[in-house]
């Protein structure tokens, strides 16, 4: 069984561009996985509204662009979700969880290895 866990949803953005920072934007994330199962903890929506791209979103977007060719997609701040989910695998997306333990804590900024988060995905490895 293949299992991949994505973490906190962070939308990337183009670093330079002529975006209208006063308009609402929707970013669709195509999920074309007929043989897969996707679990999204906490009911996170795959679209978002934004009043403008922050430096963080632009910075993260440049990393996403290197991985999947697009900056304005969702991911965990390091890996775009469209690159993380594997066809035919049980894919688990955890809302509010960071990619790395660097700068994290178990209460307000958990990462996927935090004890409370591990409890949400470990049983899938054991079955």
Secondary structure as UniProt FT lines:
FT   STRAND          3..6
FT   STRAND          10..11
FT   TURN            21..22
FT   TURN            34..35
FT   STRAND          37..40
FT   HELIX           41..43
FT   HELIX           55..68
FT   STRAND          74..75
FT   HELIX           81..84
FT   TURN            87..88
FT   STRAND          90..93
FT   TURN            95..96
FT   TURN            102..103
FT   TURN            106..108
FT   TURN            112..113
FT   HELIX           115..126
//
